[in-house]
Amino acid sequence: MQTLLYDVRGVEYMAIYDTTEQHTPLRKDLSHLRPPPPRLTDKRDIFVGVASYRDGFKCGFALWTAYSRAVHPENVFFGVVDQTLDDDIACVDAYCVRALETWPNEPCKFKSQITIDVRSAATSKGPTLARAQLHALLGDQEFGMMVDAHVQFTRHWDTLVIAEWAATNNEMAVLSNYPFGYNHLSANATFDGDYGSHVCNYKPRVAANAVIYYSGILISQNFERPLLSVAWAGGFSFGKSHAWRRAPVDPYMNWVFYGEEVLHAFQLWTRGYDLYSPSRHGNVVFHNWTDDGHKHRFTDNVTRLVTQAEHDREETVAYNRLRLMFQQSFTGDVDAREIHTYGSGRVRSREQFFAFVNISTTDADEDFAACNQLHFVPYADPTELEALLPGWRFGDASENDDNLKLHNLRGILKDTESEILELQRVIDAAHHKQAAGFHETVDDELETQELAMLREMQQTLQKAVERNSHVVDGLGLRLRQIPAPSNPYALVLWVLLIGMIGVFGLWRYLGTERKRRSATYTKLDTMPEQLA
């Protein structure tokens, strides 16, 4: 059990929290329902999206800390919407300067893993639009992260954040919070504290149709697991990249700054995603909160890009769009383009969301902090998630466990097939090399024997591949026809059998190679030139 202290309208409250209970729905008759377990494979590449507004120097530093401190920098891919004016340093140029100092023998190492969308800062209409533009830069990476341009990463951040995400025990988890400042980092770029950042409170509102936004952070002390939350924060978020594809940031929010984070939390949550504040183990991004008086802001463009009156109208139309999505009252024009694409999802309802986050759309006095113990809210319609996650069905834990095992075994079988095919490729290459290098010098009788051995070996492996393909095809059919395996031990035996075939083929190959080399060296009168 942990406690959290928070304040609502000048009154202090204490919340008691147990993270082992957060996936148990509040209603006892639904207590058997759980979110889908995480699906982790060897594919652990990460897309990091950064929207930078005239912040090239700090942006370049952020990229450098990400690559220089990652365990697997080869798996890190950046997408940067870089909004600059003529005299500004570009984010990638600032990165390359630091990269050359760190890796002097490689000009701008990892630059090929950075995709830049260069835009004029003079046309910027706010961070929401820039974040929406990041989606076009997303590749096929397994994970997606979004951070501000003025952050730095901790040492080993890439493995730490994936482990933290997996600790949610939820495939639909999105980690998010307001990061701590640079001063919380140790000298060796690690975090040694026993606390985390948790967002759960709101700024007081004067009316039910007023904009909803968060009021800062609470300190979560000694939390060992991620903490179920109501908040999405633009400064840091991390989850599977299917969250980016299924819940894209709204590109029609001109000039919107306040309220965009609650809107994206709404988009994610109603599409089946759950938000979590990282535990003390998951603080991997730290924010430069200082203001030296030289920060550039998109509001500089209010009268540079449009007139004040045009700005005010565009901003009102965008905020009315937000109110329309939340079904709040509004007056004036509204931009309703693609409202169904960027509005509420179908997995959970709008009403469920506002009940979960403790916000009223009819009476602002009923708003209250969502800092107490939170519980997983079952999906109103899990159809989309069941299609997203083959083999998983909402509501039957035992069936899901068996289907997940089948899914993993199918992956093992495919890997084994690939290994056998690769072994055959190696043997083919060895045959061609042998035929080219020793054709004229090896005795005809010996060559005939060796070729016969190779043909026999290839036939054996080909049969193994054909059998393995049959097993994989059969398993695919089995997965489509039955909800759970009738005999999971049989699948394990299939895997072992295929592995034994591969080992047997390799043993045959090595044995043949040993005999060939022994015979060849006794038959040759002179050493071939290519081996001399």
N, C-alpha and C positions, 0 to 999 in steps of 0.2 A: 504494500500500500504506500502511495506517495500523496503528498498534499500540495495544493496550489493556492496561493493567496491572490485575490483579485478585487477590484474596486468597481462598484456600479453606483453612479450618482453620489459619490462621496461616502458610501457605505462599504466597509471591507467585508469580504466573504472568504471562506475557506472551502476548497473543493477537495474531496478525498477520491483518489483515482487508483484503479487497479487495472493495469493493462492486460491481465489475463482474462478479464471479463469483457473487454471492449468489442469482441466479435460475437458476443452473445446478445441477440436481439432483446429489447426491453420486454416485449410481450412473451409470456411464458409458453404460450401455445405455438410460438414461432422459434423457440430456443434451439431447435435442431438445424436451423438454416444458417449457412456460413458462406462467406465469399469464396471464390475459386482459389485454390492454392497456387503459389507462384510457379511459373514454368521457366526453369533455368537450363540453358544448354551451354555448349562451349562458345557460342556466338555471343560475345559480350562487348561489342563495339558501342560507342556512345556518341551521339550527336549533341553538340552543345550550341545552342542558339543565343546570339548576343545582338541586341539592338543598341547601337552606339550613336549618341548625338554629340558630335564635335568633341569626342573624348578619346582621340587616337592614342595618346601616350599611355593612359591608364588601360585602355583596351588591349594594347600590345603587351603590356605587363601582365594582364590577366591571362592571355594566351600563353605567354612564356612560362608562367607558374604552372599552368595546366600541363604543358608538355614536359617541362623539366622535372616535375614532381610526380608524374604518373608512374605507376608500375608498368603499365603497358601503353606507352604513348602511341604506339602504332595502331591502337584501337580507338583513338580519340579523333573526332572529326568536328571541325567548327564551321558554323554558318554565321556570317556577320553581315547585318545590314548597317553599313558604315555611312552615316550622314555627316558630310563635311562641307566646309567652304574652301575657297582656293588656297588660303594660307595654312590650313589645318594639316597636321601630319596624319596620314592614313594609319588605321589600326594595324594592318599587315606590315607596313613599313616599320612601325615602332617595334613590332614583334621581331622582325628580321634583324634589327640592330642588336637586340638582346640575344637572339638565337646564335648569331655569329660569334658573340663573346663566349657562349656556352659550348658551342660545337664549331670551333674555328675551321675545321677541315671540311665542313659541309655547308655550303651557302644556303642560309635560311632553311635549316632542317625542318621537316614536317610541313613546309609551305604547301605541298601538294594536297595536304589534308585540310586545307582551309579554303572555304568558298566565300567569296566576298560579293555582296550586292551593293555597289557604290551608288549613293544617292545624294542629291544636293540637300544640304541642311536647310536651304532657303525655302524648300517646298514641304518641310516636315509639318505634320499636323498632330503630333503627339505620339507617345510611346505605344499606345494600343495598335495604331496602324503599322508602326515599325515591327512590332512583334508578330502581327498578322503576316507581314512580308517575309518573315523567317520561314514560314511553312514551305515555301517554294524551294528552299535550300536543303530541306531534309532528304536524306538518302534512304537506304534500306537498313540503317543501323537498328539494333535491337532496342537500345535505350535512348531516351531523349531527355535532355536537361536544358533549362533556360536560366540564365543569370544576367545580372546587370554588367555593363562594360567595366565598371570600376570595382572589381573584386579581385581576390587572389585565392588560389587553391592550396590546400594543405598537402603535405607529403603523403603519397599513396592514396590520394583522394579517390581514384577510380575504382580500386578494389573495395575501399571502405564504403562508398556510397551504394555499390551493388549489394554488399553484405547487409547494409542497413535497410535497403528496399526489401530484400528477401526476408528480413526479420519481421516484416509486417504479416507474413504468411498470407499474402493477398496479391493475386495477379493484377488486380485493378487498383493497386496502391499508387498514390502520387505523393512523394515527400515534398513538403513546401513549408517555408517560414521566412521571416526576416532575418538574414544572417547577422551575426555579431560583427563588431568592428575589428579592424586590424589589431588593436591592442590586446585582443584575447588570444592571439597566436603566440606560441613560444618562439625563441630565437632560431630554432631549427625547423620552423614552419610546420609544427605539429600542434594539436590542441590537447592540453593535459587536464582540462577542467572536468568537473563532475556535473555539469549542467547543460541545458539546451534552451533554445528559443521556442516559445509557444505562443501562437496568435489565436485569441478566442474572444476578444472584447471589441466593442464598437464605439464610435463617436456618437454622442447623444444626437438625436434628430428632433427637429421642431415640428415635423409633419410626416404623415404616413407616406407621402409621395416624395419625400426628400431622399437624396442619394445616400446609399448605405456604404460605409467604409470602415475599415478596422482602425483601432486606436493605439497600436503599438504591440509590445511583446510582454509576456510573463516569463519568469525564469522557472524552468522545470528542473528540479534538483534530483539528481541520482536516478533518473529514469533509464532503465536498461533496455527498453524496447521502444520503438516509435509510438507516438501518442496520437490516437485518433483525434482528428481536428475538423473544424468547419472552414478553414481558411486556405486559400491559394494566394501566394505572394509572387510578384514578378521578379523579385530579387534572387529567388532560388526555387526551383522545382525540378523534380526528377522522377521518372517512371518509365514504363514501357513506351516505345515510340507509337504504339497503336493509340495511345491517348492523344498524341498530336494529330493523328489522322482522323480520329473519331470526334474530337472536340476542338476544332480549329479556332483560333482567336478571331473575333469579329473584325473584319476590315472596314466596317462602316462607322466606326466610332471616332469621328473627327473631333479633335481637341479634348477628348475625354481623358482625364487623369484619375480623379477620384471616382471610385465605384467600379473601375474596370477589373479589379481583382476579385471582388464579390461576384461580378458577372461571370468571370471565368470559372470560379468555384462552382457556380450554378450550372454552367455548361458541362463541366466534368461530372459533377455529382449526379445529375439527372441522366447521364449516359452510363452510369454504373460504377464510376470511379470513387474511391474513398481517399480522403486527404489525411495526411499524417505529419505531425511535427517530428523531426529526427530526435532520437535520444541523445544522450551525452556522447555516444560513439559515432554519431552521424553528422557532426559539424565539420563539413569539408570545404565550405566556401565562406570567405570573410569579406566584409564590405567596407569600402572606404567612405565613411560617413562624414568626413571633414569637409568644410566649405571654406576655401581660401579666398573667396570673393571673385574667383575667376571661372566659376562653373557656368556652362552654357545651358540654357533651357529652351525647350521648344516654344515656350510662350514669347520668346524674342521675335517670333515670326508673326505674331498677331497682326501687327500693322505693316510688316515687311511683305507678307504674302497676300493679305487681303485687307480690306478696311475693317475698322472696329465693328461696324454694323454687320458686315458679312460674317466676321468671326462669330459674333454673338448669335446670329441666326443658325449657322452651321452647328455650333455647340449645343444650342437648344434642341435642334432637330435630332442630334445624336443622343442626348440625354433622354429625350422623349422615346427614342428607340429602346433604350435600356428600360425605361418605365413600362413600355409596352410588353417587353419580355417578362417583366416581373408582375404584370397586370396591376400596376399602380396607376392612379389617375394622372392626367396631364392635360395641358392646353396647348394649342398651336399645332404646327406641322410635325410630322414624324417620318423618318426614313424607315420604310418597312421592307426594303429589298432583302431577299433571301432570308427572311425572318425565321423560317422553319429550319434552315440549315444551321443558323448560328444561335437560335433560341433554345428552348427547353428540349431535352432529350426525351426518350420514351421508356427508358429502363426504370426510372423513378419519376414521380410527378413533381410539379412545381409546388404543390401543397405540402408534399413530404419534405421538400427542401427547406421551406420557410419554418416548418415545425422543428426540423432538426437544428437549424441555426439560431433559433429563438428570435426571429424577426417577424414583426407584424406588418402586413401591407395595408392595414386599415386603421391602426392606432399606434403611433410611435411610442406612446407611454408604456406599451406592453413589451417593447424590446428589452432583452436582457442578455447579459453575457452568456456565451456558450462554453463556459469554463468548467462546468461540472462533469461528472462521469458521462462519457458518451458511449453509445451502443450502435453497433452495426444495424442499419435499416435495410430490411429485406427488399429485394427488387420487386416492383409492381409488375414488370414484364421482362423476364430474363431472356427472351427470344434472341435478341441481338448478341448477348454475351455467349449464349450456347452456340451460336453460329461462329463467333469469334474464336471460341476455345473448343475445338473438336474433342469429343469424348467426355466433356464435362456437362453435367445436368444439375440444375439448381434444386437442392432439397434432399438429395440422397447421398449422404457422405460415403457410405460403403461402396456404392456404385461408382462414385467419382474416383475413389482411391483405386479401384480395380481398372477403370478406364485409363487413369493416368499411368498405371503400371504398363498397360498394353501400349500406350502411346510411347513410353520410354523404351520398351522392348523393341518396338518397330524401328525406332531410331538406331538401336544397337544392331539390329539385323541389317539395316541399310549400310551402316558403317562397316560391318563385316564383309558385305558384298563388295564394297568399294576397296577394301584391303585386298581381297582376293583378286579383283580385277587389276589392281596395281601390281600385285605379285606376278600376274601373267604378263603384264607390260614389261616388267623387269626381265623376265625370262626371254621374252621376244627380243628385247634389246641385246641381251647377252648372246642370243643365237646369231643375230646379225653381226655383232662384233666378232664373234668366233669365226663366222663364215668369211668375213672380210680379211681378218688378220692371219688366219692359218690355212686358208683354202689351198694354197699352192704348196704348202710344206707338210701338211699332215697326210699321213698314209691314207689311201682311198678306203681301205677296209675299216680303219679306226674312225674316219669321218662318217662313214655309213652308220657305224654303231652309235656314234654320238648324236647324229641327227635322229636316229630312231628313238634314242632315249628322250631327246627334247620333244619329239612329236608325242611320245607317250605321256610325258609330263604335261604338255599343253592340253592333251585330250582329257587327262585327269582333272586339271584345273577348270577346263571348260565345263565338264560335267558338274563340278562343284558350283560354278557360277550359275549354271542353269537350274540346279536344285535350289540354290539360295534364292534366285529370282522367283522360283515357284513358291517358296516359303513366304517371301515378302508379299507376293501377290495374294497368296492365300490368307495371310494375316490381314492385309488391307480389306479383303472381302469379309473376313471374320469381324473386323472392327465395324463394318457397315451393317452387319446382320444381327449382331448380338450386343446387348448393353453392357455385359460384363463377361470376363473369361470364365468358361466352365472348368478349365483346368489350367491355371497359371503355371503349374510346374512343367507342363509340356512345352510352354514357350521358352522357359529357361533351358530345357534340354535341347531345343532347336538351336538356341544361341551357342551352347557348348559344342554341339555337333558341327556347326559351321566353322567355329573356331578351330576345332580339331582338324577339319579338312584343310583349312588354310595352313596350319602348322605342319600337317603331313606333306602338303605340296612343297612347302619351304624346305622340309627335311630331304625330300626327294631331290630337289634342285641342288641343295648344298652337297648331297652325296654324289650326284652326277658331276658337279663341278670339281669335286675333289678327285674323282677317278679320271676325268678328262685331263686335268692338269698333270697328274702323275704320268699318264700314258703319253701325253704330248711331249713332255720334256725328255722322255727316254727315246722318242722316235726322231726328234729333230737333229739334223746334222749340224746346223748353224742357228744362231739366235736371229730371229726376224729383226729387221732394221728398226721397226717401231718399238721394240722392247729393249734394244741394245742400249 
